[in-house]
Amino acid sequence: MSITRCLALLLLLPACLHAAPAAEQWFTVLLDGRKTGSLELRREARDGAVVTTQKLDLELDRDGSRVAVQSVDTATEKDDGTPLAFSSRSRFSGADVVVKGTVRDGRIEAVIHSGGEAHQRQLDWPTDALLAEGMRLAARRAGLMPGTRHSMLAFQPAALEAMRLDAVVGDAEPVELPGGTLRLHPVRQAMRMGGATLDIQTWVDAEHDVHKMVMPMLGVELTLLACDRACALAANQPGDIFARSLLRSPRPLSRGELAGALRYTLEIRGDGDSAGFPDTHHQAARRGDGHWRVTVDAAGAAGHSNAPPRAADSAPSEWLQSSAPDIIALARRAVGDAEAPAARMQRIEAFVRGYIQDKTLGVGYASALEVARNPQGDCTEHALLLAALGRAAGVPTRVVFGLAYTPSFAGQEQVFVPHAWTEAYVDGNWQGFDAALAGFDAGHLALSIGDGDPWRFYAGLDLIGRLAIRGIEPAGRD
């Protein structure tokens, strides 16, 4: 059971900062007031081009397991902000994903390295999208007059996507920093990503250099403060944020109830109107009376969602390398002589449950191929391997992020924990399969659905820390 997608999304931070004209700038990173890491920004101008490098290092604890997260993003642009090339390296406890791309004539030529495999992608450069220097220049052109609003498309190399960033400037105010107090302009930024909005508050000086940033994460604040190198690289104080992501159940749930259908009454703190829950074959969500009511049916037919699979649901990807020989070989072992898609997935589910014998929270976020070669991890590793083997066996699959009920976890009783599982398109419906637990049941609340790429799940992560379960009752099946 994992919140490592949160760790992945923390890597978005550098794209919201603009490197200062100076050669180097350092930040200390605080999570809920505890020093958790550092961020380094470098900007170098040479031969009519600007190279911006942004390096983020984090250390977090998950129920006693230390998880290291690192990202290094580099953008190469002309001095007027025209994009030329980019690269991104994301590391989760030793598992690397490297993206390299060039921009030419409105097209991107990219190569993604993951799990020892290289994937080439060609796509259009999003119109008006900007990298680091282009964002810095656009912000300077907009100015700092209080009330000024501006918008830009911030290209995220790790996700190969541009995300809308809207900003509004406030009145200058004194801001305390490790090196003293500065008078800075607050700039509120809203980034639209993964079906939700990430609110970011920054404070900038007259040159538009960022000195402070605050954003929500799991119900607490993630803060970046500009300081000198020694301050940024001082010893970390990792805190266990995993406990904050656990959601208490209002009552114990029996095996019989979990095997049937349950109706949840949910409350969302903050902006609950903009949030939502996906309707699936197992789940139906309705908004009313200030609460969400979500019905989950272990047998299906709750939401009556029957959307057919897309071509991408059967294709290999950077995280689900279903065409890799190792994955194909495992799929054949798992499936045996089963022919029907449902039977194939049942065998694959049981196979993955036994294949990953080292059940550990110490793996940050591994791709399916990495898990096939090194079978260890938590729910995300089970879900990604299960989805990849399903695709290799000819069954469309997708990955679901949400919450799952457990009678006890990490010293707490009757809780819902952040969890990932797999859906496979069998018998004309998207059916749930869970290799990390005993199987799919009505204790699974889906928050978002994707392809295993951690960038696609912010809509679900946005709810973690803001969600409360006010009631659970049996629901009759129609």
Secondary structure as a PSIPRED ss2 file (coil, helix, strand):
# PSIPRED VFORMAT (PSIPRED V4.0)

   1 M C   1.000  0.000  0.000
   2 S C   1.000  0.000  0.000
   3 I C   1.000  0.000  0.000
   4 T H   0.000  1.000  0.000
   5 R H   0.000  1.000  0.000
   6 C H   0.000  1.000  0.000
   7 L H   0.000  1.000  0.000
   8 A H   0.000  1.000  0.000
   9 L H   0.000  1.000  0.000
  10 L H   0.000  1.000  0.000
  11 L C   1.000  0.000  0.000
  12 L C   1.000  0.000  0.000
  13 L H   0.000  1.000  0.000
  14 P H   0.000  1.000  0.000
  15 A H   0.000  1.000  0.000
  16 C H   0.000  1.000  0.000
  17 L C   1.000  0.000  0.000
  18 H C   1.000  0.000  0.000
  19 A C   1.000  0.000  0.000
  20 A C   1.000  0.000  0.000
  21 P C   1.000  0.000  0.000
  22 A C   1.000  0.000  0.000
  23 A C   1.000  0.000  0.000
  24 E E   0.000  0.000  1.000
  25 Q E   0.000  0.000  1.000
  26 W E   0.000  0.000  1.000
  27 F E   0.000  0.000  1.000
  28 T E   0.000  0.000  1.000
  29 V E   0.000  0.000  1.000
  30 L E   0.000  0.000  1.000
  31 L E   0.000  0.000  1.000
  32 D C   1.000  0.000  0.000
  33 G C   1.000  0.000  0.000
  34 R E   0.000  0.000  1.000
  35 K E   0.000  0.000  1.000
  36 T E   0.000  0.000  1.000
  37 G E   0.000  0.000  1.000
  38 S E   0.000  0.000  1.000
  39 L E   0.000  0.000  1.000
  40 E E   0.000  0.000  1.000
  41 L E   0.000  0.000  1.000
  42 R E   0.000  0.000  1.000
  43 R E   0.000  0.000  1.000
  44 E E   0.000  0.000  1.000
  45 A E   0.000  0.000  1.000
  46 R E   0.000  0.000  1.000
  47 D C   1.000  0.000  0.000
  48 G C   1.000  0.000  0.000
  49 A E   0.000  0.000  1.000
  50 V E   0.000  0.000  1.000
  51 V E   0.000  0.000  1.000
  52 T E   0.000  0.000  1.000
  53 T E   0.000  0.000  1.000
  54 Q E   0.000  0.000  1.000
  55 K E   0.000  0.000  1.000
  56 L E   0.000  0.000  1.000
  57 D E   0.000  0.000  1.000
  58 L E   0.000  0.000  1.000
  59 E E   0.000  0.000  1.000
  60 L E   0.000  0.000  1.000
  61 D E   0.000  0.000  1.000
  62 R E   0.000  0.000  1.000
  63 D C   1.000  0.000  0.000
  64 G C   1.000  0.000  0.000
  65 S E   0.000  0.000  1.000
  66 R E   0.000  0.000  1.000
  67 V E   0.000  0.000  1.000
  68 A E   0.000  0.000  1.000
  69 V E   0.000  0.000  1.000
  70 Q E   0.000  0.000  1.000
  71 S E   0.000  0.000  1.000
  72 V E   0.000  0.000  1.000
  73 D E   0.000  0.000  1.000
  74 T E   0.000  0.000  1.000
  75 A E   0.000  0.000  1.000
  76 T E   0.000  0.000  1.000
  77 E E   0.000  0.000  1.000
  78 K E   0.000  0.000  1.000
  79 D C   1.000  0.000  0.000
  80 D C   1.000  0.000  0.000
  81 G C   1.000  0.000  0.000
  82 T C   1.000  0.000  0.000
  83 P E   0.000  0.000  1.000
  84 L E   0.000  0.000  1.000
  85 A E   0.000  0.000  1.000
  86 F E   0.000  0.000  1.000
  87 S E   0.000  0.000  1.000
  88 S E   0.000  0.000  1.000
  89 R E   0.000  0.000  1.000
  90 S E   0.000  0.000  1.000
  91 R E   0.000  0.000  1.000
  92 F E   0.000  0.000  1.000
  93 S C   1.000  0.000  0.000
  94 G C   1.000  0.000  0.000
  95 A E   0.000  0.000  1.000
  96 D E   0.000  0.000  1.000
  97 V E   0.000  0.000  1.000
  98 V E   0.000  0.000  1.000
  99 V E   0.000  0.000  1.000
 100 K E   0.000  0.000  1.000
 101 G E   0.000  0.000  1.000
 102 T E   0.000  0.000  1.000
 103 V E   0.000  0.000  1.000
 104 R E   0.000  0.000  1.000
 105 D C   1.000  0.000  0.000
 106 G C   1.000  0.000  0.000
 107 R E   0.000  0.000  1.000
 108 I E   0.000  0.000  1.000
 109 E E   0.000  0.000  1.000
 110 A E   0.000  0.000  1.000
 111 V E   0.000  0.000  1.000
 112 I E   0.000  0.000  1.000
 113 H E   0.000  0.000  1.000
 114 S E   0.000  0.000  1.000
 115 G C   1.000  0.000  0.000
 116 G C   1.000  0.000  0.000
 117 E E   0.000  0.000  1.000
 118 A E   0.000  0.000  1.000
 119 H E   0.000  0.000  1.000
 120 Q E   0.000  0.000  1.000
 121 R E   0.000  0.000  1.000
 122 Q E   0.000  0.000  1.000
 123 L E   0.000  0.000  1.000
 124 D E   0.000  0.000  1.000
 125 W C   1.000  0.000  0.000
 126 P C   1.000  0.000  0.000
 127 T C   1.000  0.000  0.000
 128 D C   1.000  0.000  0.000
 129 A E   0.000  0.000  1.000
 130 L E   0.000  0.000  1.000
 131 L C   1.000  0.000  0.000
 132 A H   0.000  1.000  0.000
 133 E H   0.000  1.000  0.000
 134 G H   0.000  1.000  0.000
 135 M H   0.000  1.000  0.000
 136 R H   0.000  1.000  0.000
 137 L H   0.000  1.000  0.000
 138 A H   0.000  1.000  0.000
 139 A H   0.000  1.000  0.000
 140 R H   0.000  1.000  0.000
 141 R H   0.000  1.000  0.000
 142 A H   0.000  1.000  0.000
 143 G C   1.000  0.000  0.000
 144 L C   1.000  0.000  0.000
 145 M C   1.000  0.000  0.000
 146 P C   1.000  0.000  0.000
 147 G C   1.000  0.000  0.000
 148 T C   1.000  0.000  0.000
 149 R E   0.000  0.000  1.000
 150 H E   0.000  0.000  1.000
 151 S E   0.000  0.000  1.000
 152 M E   0.000  0.000  1.000
 153 L E   0.000  0.000  1.000
 154 A E   0.000  0.000  1.000
 155 F E   0.000  0.000  1.000
 156 Q E   0.000  0.000  1.000
 157 P C   1.000  0.000  0.000
 158 A C   1.000  0.000  0.000
 159 A C   1.000  0.000  0.000
 160 L C   1.000  0.000  0.000
 161 E E   0.000  0.000  1.000
 162 A E   0.000  0.000  1.000
 163 M E   0.000  0.000  1.000
 164 R E   0.000  0.000  1.000
 165 L E   0.000  0.000  1.000
 166 D E   0.000  0.000  1.000
 167 A E   0.000  0.000  1.000
 168 V E   0.000  0.000  1.000
 169 V E   0.000  0.000  1.000
 170 G C   1.000  0.000  0.000
 171 D C   1.000  0.000  0.000
 172 A C   1.000  0.000  0.000
 173 E E   0.000  0.000  1.000
 174 P E   0.000  0.000  1.000
 175 V E   0.000  0.000  1.000
 176 E E   0.000  0.000  1.000
 177 L E   0.000  0.000  1.000
 178 P C   1.000  0.000  0.000
 179 G C   1.000  0.000  0.000
 180 G E   0.000  0.000  1.000
 181 T E   0.000  0.000  1.000
 182 L E   0.000  0.000  1.000
 183 R E   0.000  0.000  1.000
 184 L E   0.000  0.000  1.000
 185 H E   0.000  0.000  1.000
 186 P E   0.000  0.000  1.000
 187 V E   0.000  0.000  1.000
 188 R E   0.000  0.000  1.000
 189 Q E   0.000  0.000  1.000
 190 A E   0.000  0.000  1.000
 191 M E   0.000  0.000  1.000
 192 R E   0.000  0.000  1.000
 193 M E   0.000  0.000  1.000
 194 G C   1.000  0.000  0.000
 195 G C   1.000  0.000  0.000
 196 A E   0.000  0.000  1.000
 197 T E   0.000  0.000  1.000
 198 L E   0.000  0.000  1.000
 199 D E   0.000  0.000  1.000
 200 I E   0.000  0.000  1.000
 201 Q E   0.000  0.000  1.000
 202 T E   0.000  0.000  1.000
 203 W E   0.000  0.000  1.000
 204 V E   0.000  0.000  1.000
 205 D C   1.000  0.000  0.000
 206 A C   1.000  0.000  0.000
 207 E C   1.000  0.000  0.000
 208 H C   1.000  0.000  0.000
 209 D C   1.000  0.000  0.000
 210 V E   0.000  0.000  1.000
 211 H E   0.000  0.000  1.000
 212 K E   0.000  0.000  1.000
 213 M E   0.000  0.000  1.000
 214 V E   0.000  0.000  1.000
 215 M E   0.000  0.000  1.000
 216 P E   0.000  0.000  1.000
 217 M E   0.000  0.000  1.000
 218 L C   1.000  0.000  0.000
 219 G C   1.000  0.000  0.000
 220 V E   0.000  0.000  1.000
 221 E E   0.000  0.000  1.000
 222 L E   0.000  0.000  1.000
 223 T E   0.000  0.000  1.000
 224 L E   0.000  0.000  1.000
 225 L E   0.000  0.000  1.000
 226 A E   0.000  0.000  1.000
 227 C E   0.000  0.000  1.000
 228 D C   1.000  0.000  0.000
 229 R H   0.000  1.000  0.000
 230 A H   0.000  1.000  0.000
 231 C H   0.000  1.000  0.000
 232 A H   0.000  1.000  0.000
 233 L C   1.000  0.000  0.000
 234 A C   1.000  0.000  0.000
 235 A C   1.000  0.000  0.000
 236 N C   1.000  0.000  0.000
 237 Q C   1.000  0.000  0.000
 238 P C   1.000  0.000  0.000
 239 G C   1.000  0.000  0.000
 240 D E   0.000  0.000  1.000
 241 I H   0.000  1.000  0.000
 242 F H   0.000  1.000  0.000
 243 A H   0.000  1.000  0.000
 244 R H   0.000  1.000  0.000
 245 S H   0.000  1.000  0.000
 246 L C   1.000  0.000  0.000
 247 L E   0.000  0.000  1.000
 248 R E   0.000  0.000  1.000
 249 S C   1.000  0.000  0.000
 250 P C   1.000  0.000  0.000
 251 R C   1.000  0.000  0.000
 252 P C   1.000  0.000  0.000
 253 L C   1.000  0.000  0.000
 254 S C   1.000  0.000  0.000
 255 R H   0.000  1.000  0.000
 256 G H   0.000  1.000  0.000
 257 E H   0.000  1.000  0.000
 258 L H   0.000  1.000  0.000
 259 A C   1.000  0.000  0.000
 260 G C   1.000  0.000  0.000
 261 A E   0.000  0.000  1.000
 262 L E   0.000  0.000  1.000
 263 R E   0.000  0.000  1.000
 264 Y E   0.000  0.000  1.000
 265 T E   0.000  0.000  1.000
 266 L E   0.000  0.000  1.000
 267 E E   0.000  0.000  1.000
 268 I E   0.000  0.000  1.000
 269 R C   1.000  0.000  0.000
 270 G C   1.000  0.000  0.000
 271 D C   1.000  0.000  0.000
 272 G C   1.000  0.000  0.000
 273 D C   1.000  0.000  0.000
 274 S C   1.000  0.000  0.000
 275 A C   1.000  0.000  0.000
 276 G C   1.000  0.000  0.000
 277 F C   1.000  0.000  0.000
 278 P C   1.000  0.000  0.000
 279 D C   1.000  0.000  0.000
 280 T C   1.000  0.000  0.000
 281 H C   1.000  0.000  0.000
 282 H C   1.000  0.000  0.000
 283 Q E   0.000  0.000  1.000
 284 A E   0.000  0.000  1.000
 285 A E   0.000  0.000  1.000
 286 R E   0.000  0.000  1.000
 287 R E   0.000  0.000  1.000
 288 G E   0.000  0.000  1.000
 289 D C   1.000  0.000  0.000
 290 G C   1.000  0.000  0.000
 291 H E   0.000  0.000  1.000
 292 W E   0.000  0.000  1.000
 293 R E   0.000  0.000  1.000
 294 V E   0.000  0.000  1.000
 295 T E   0.000  0.000  1.000
 296 V E   0.000  0.000  1.000
 297 D E   0.000  0.000  1.000
 298 A C   1.000  0.000  0.000
 299 A C   1.000  0.000  0.000
 300 G C   1.000  0.000  0.000
 301 A C   1.000  0.000  0.000
 302 A C   1.000  0.000  0.000
 303 G C   1.000  0.000  0.000
 304 H C   1.000  0.000  0.000
 305 S C   1.000  0.000  0.000
 306 N C   1.000  0.000  0.000
 307 A C   1.000  0.000  0.000
 308 P C   1.000  0.000  0.000
 309 P C   1.000  0.000  0.000
 310 R C   1.000  0.000  0.000
 311 A H   0.000  1.000  0.000
 312 A H   0.000  1.000  0.000
 313 D H   0.000  1.000  0.000
 314 S H   0.000  1.000  0.000
 315 A C   1.000  0.000  0.000
 316 P C   1.000  0.000  0.000
 317 S C   1.000  0.000  0.000
 318 E C   1.000  0.000  0.000
 319 W C   1.000  0.000  0.000
 320 L C   1.000  0.000  0.000
 321 Q C   1.000  0.000  0.000
 322 S C   1.000  0.000  0.000
 323 S C   1.000  0.000  0.000
 324 A C   1.000  0.000  0.000
 325 P H   0.000  1.000  0.000
 326 D H   0.000  1.000  0.000
 327 I H   0.000  1.000  0.000
 328 I H   0.000  1.000  0.000
 329 A H   0.000  1.000  0.000
 330 L H   0.000  1.000  0.000
 331 A H   0.000  1.000  0.000
 332 R H   0.000  1.000  0.000
 333 R H   0.000  1.000  0.000
 334 A H   0.000  1.000  0.000
 335 V H   0.000  1.000  0.000
 336 G C   1.000  0.000  0.000
 337 D C   1.000  0.000  0.000
 338 A C   1.000  0.000  0.000
 339 E C   1.000  0.000  0.000
 340 A C   1.000  0.000  0.000
 341 P H   0.000  1.000  0.000
 342 A H   0.000  1.000  0.000
 343 A H   0.000  1.000  0.000
 344 R H   0.000  1.000  0.000
 345 M H   0.000  1.000  0.000
 346 Q H   0.000  1.000  0.000
 347 R H   0.000  1.000  0.000
 348 I H   0.000  1.000  0.000
 349 E H   0.000  1.000  0.000
 350 A H   0.000  1.000  0.000
 351 F H   0.000  1.000  0.000
 352 V H   0.000  1.000  0.000
 353 R H   0.000  1.000  0.000
 354 G H   0.000  1.000  0.000
 355 Y H   0.000  1.000  0.000
 356 I C   1.000  0.000  0.000
 357 Q C   1.000  0.000  0.000
 358 D E   0.000  0.000  1.000
 359 K E   0.000  0.000  1.000
 360 T C   1.000  0.000  0.000
 361 L C   1.000  0.000  0.000
 362 G C   1.000  0.000  0.000
 363 V C   1.000  0.000  0.000
 364 G C   1.000  0.000  0.000
 365 Y C   1.000  0.000  0.000
 366 A C   1.000  0.000  0.000
 367 S C   1.000  0.000  0.000
 368 A H   0.000  1.000  0.000
 369 L H   0.000  1.000  0.000
 370 E H   0.000  1.000  0.000
 371 V H   0.000  1.000  0.000
 372 A H   0.000  1.000  0.000
 373 R H   0.000  1.000  0.000
 374 N C   1.000  0.000  0.000
 375 P C   1.000  0.000  0.000
 376 Q E   0.000  0.000  1.000
 377 G E   0.000  0.000  1.000
 378 D C   1.000  0.000  0.000
 379 C H   0.000  1.000  0.000
 380 T H   0.000  1.000  0.000
 381 E H   0.000  1.000  0.000
 382 H H   0.000  1.000  0.000
 383 A H   0.000  1.000  0.000
 384 L H   0.000  1.000  0.000
 385 L H   0.000  1.000  0.000
 386 L H   0.000  1.000  0.000
 387 A H   0.000  1.000  0.000
 388 A H   0.000  1.000  0.000
 389 L H   0.000  1.000  0.000
 390 G H   0.000  1.000  0.000
 391 R H   0.000  1.000  0.000
 392 A H   0.000  1.000  0.000
 393 A C   1.000  0.000  0.000
 394 G C   1.000  0.000  0.000
 395 V C   1.000  0.000  0.000
 396 P C   1.000  0.000  0.000
 397 T E   0.000  0.000  1.000
 398 R E   0.000  0.000  1.000
 399 V E   0.000  0.000  1.000
 400 V E   0.000  0.000  1.000
 401 F E   0.000  0.000  1.000
 402 G E   0.000  0.000  1.000
 403 L E   0.000  0.000  1.000
 404 A E   0.000  0.000  1.000
 405 Y E   0.000  0.000  1.000
 406 T E   0.000  0.000  1.000
 407 P E   0.000  0.000  1.000
 408 S E   0.000  0.000  1.000
 409 F E   0.000  0.000  1.000
 410 A C   1.000  0.000  0.000
 411 G C   1.000  0.000  0.000
 412 Q E   0.000  0.000  1.000
 413 E E   0.000  0.000  1.000
 414 Q E   0.000  0.000  1.000
 415 V E   0.000  0.000  1.000
 416 F E   0.000  0.000  1.000
 417 V E   0.000  0.000  1.000
 418 P E   0.000  0.000  1.000
 419 H E   0.000  0.000  1.000
 420 A E   0.000  0.000  1.000
 421 W E   0.000  0.000  1.000
 422 T E   0.000  0.000  1.000
 423 E E   0.000  0.000  1.000
 424 A E   0.000  0.000  1.000
 425 Y E   0.000  0.000  1.000
 426 V E   0.000  0.000  1.000
 427 D C   1.000  0.000  0.000
 428 G C   1.000  0.000  0.000
 429 N E   0.000  0.000  1.000
 430 W E   0.000  0.000  1.000
 431 Q E   0.000  0.000  1.000
 432 G E   0.000  0.000  1.000
 433 F E   0.000  0.000  1.000
 434 D C   1.000  0.000  0.000
 435 A C   1.000  0.000  0.000
 436 A C   1.000  0.000  0.000
 437 L C   1.000  0.000  0.000
 438 A C   1.000  0.000  0.000
 439 G C   1.000  0.000  0.000
 440 F C   1.000  0.000  0.000
 441 D C   1.000  0.000  0.000
 442 A C   1.000  0.000  0.000
 443 G C   1.000  0.000  0.000
 444 H E   0.000  0.000  1.000
 445 L E   0.000  0.000  1.000
 446 A E   0.000  0.000  1.000
 447 L E   0.000  0.000  1.000
 448 S E   0.000  0.000  1.000
 449 I E   0.000  0.000  1.000
 450 G E   0.000  0.000  1.000
 451 D C   1.000  0.000  0.000
 452 G C   1.000  0.000  0.000
 453 D C   1.000  0.000  0.000
 454 P H   0.000  1.000  0.000
 455 W H   0.000  1.000  0.000
 456 R H   0.000  1.000  0.000
 457 F H   0.000  1.000  0.000
 458 Y H   0.000  1.000  0.000
 459 A H   0.000  1.000  0.000
 460 G H   0.000  1.000  0.000
 461 L H   0.000  1.000  0.000
 462 D C   1.000  0.000  0.000
 463 L C   1.000  0.000  0.000
 464 I C   1.000  0.000  0.000
 465 G C   1.000  0.000  0.000
 466 R C   1.000  0.000  0.000
 467 L E   0.000  0.000  1.000
 468 A E   0.000  0.000  1.000
 469 I E   0.000  0.000  1.000
 470 R E   0.000  0.000  1.000
 471 G E   0.000  0.000  1.000
 472 I E   0.000  0.000  1.000
 473 E E   0.000  0.000  1.000
 474 P E   0.000  0.000  1.000
 475 A C   1.000  0.000  0.000
 476 G C   1.000  0.000  0.000
 477 R C   1.000  0.000  0.000
 478 D C   1.000  0.000  0.000
